[in-house]
Amino acid sequence: MSVRSTTTPGRAPRATLHEVSPDSMGEAGGLGFRLVVAPVAGRIRHLPPVRFAEGDEWVSAGQPVAFVEQGSVAIEVCSPIEARVAGILVRDGEPVAPGQPLVWLEAAPLPVEHAAGAER
């Protein structure tokens, strides 16, 4: 994960969470799948599906798929690639640790007949 940290003399490094890029939230499995991981510790809140094709949920690159809540702050978790959602690995409302896999994505383009913007 690429999180910029800043230091002040006499203080511990501080991470600025708004600088986390979508590419840094995925871990490539090397076999055509990617795991979307938690960027920080907190409580997971999944977002409802946006697009379906042939009975499967599909996400676009950069599309928010969940939030990790840390008290009153919610950190958005985005899909790093266009893919089919193959599995949800953590139940909504459960606590998560940084780097914990949240969503399993199967790297594949949306089927051609649905790619032209036929969202349901």
N, C-alpha and C positions, 0 to 999 in steps of 0.2 A: 504494500500500500504506500502510495506517495503522499505523505502528509508533511508539510513544511513545519519545522519547529523553529521557534524564535527563542533567543536567550537574553536575559537581562542579568547584568552582573549581580551576584549574590542570590540569584533565584534559579530554580530548576527550569529546564526547557519546557515550553508550552506549545502544544500542537494546535494549529488552526484547522478545524475540521472542514470548513467551507472550501478548502483547496483539494479535497479528495476527488480524483477524476473517476468516471465510470470504468475505464480500463483497469484501474487499480482494484476494483471491487470483485474481479473475477479471477478464478484460479483455473487455468487450462488443465484438463485431464489428459490431453494428448490422444484421446480416442474419439474425437468428435463431440465431446461434451465439455461444459464449463460449469463450475460451481460458483455461484454468487455468494460472497462471504460478508459477514458483518464488519463494517469499518470500525466500530466502537462497541463497547459493552453497553447493555441496556435491555429494554424489553421490545420484542419484535411486534410490529403491526403490519400485516400483509394488506396490500391494496387489492380491490376487486379486479377480476379479469377485464380486459378492454377488448380483446380481439380473439375470435374463435375461427377455426377452419378445420373441417373434417373431424369435429369432436375434440380437438386439442386447443389449448390456449397458446397463443403466439405473442411474443414481445418484440419490440423494436429496440435497436441500439439506443441507449440513453433514456429509455422509458422507465419511470419509477415503478418498482415492483413491491416495495415495502418501505417502512420507516423503522428506525431504531430510536426508541424514546429514552432519553436520559433526563429524568425529572421533567422540567418544562420545555426541554429542547428536543426536537425531532430531527434526526439525521436521515436524509433520503438515501435509499439504496436503489441504484439503477442497474438495468441490464447492460452489460458491456457489448453485447452483440444482438443481432436479429436471430431469434431462435424459438424453438418449441419448448414450452415448460414441461419437463419430464417428471418433475417431482418437487414437492414442498417438503423441506427437511426439518423444519421447526414449526411447531404449532403457534398460532396467533396468541400473543400475550405472554409467551414464555421468555425467560431471561436468556440472553445470548452473550457470548464472550467475543472479543475482537478476533477476527479471522475464522470464526465458526461458520461452516457452510450453512446457507439459508435456503437456497433454491438451486435445483439441478436443471441446467439448460442443455438441450440437445442442439448443437450447432447445425442449423439447416435453414435455407431460405423458405419463406412462406410459399406454399403451393401456388403456381402461376395463376390459376383461376381465381384465387383470393387476393393476389398481390395488387390488383388494380384499385384497391381502396374499398373493397366490399367488407366493411366492418359490420358486425352484428352485435 
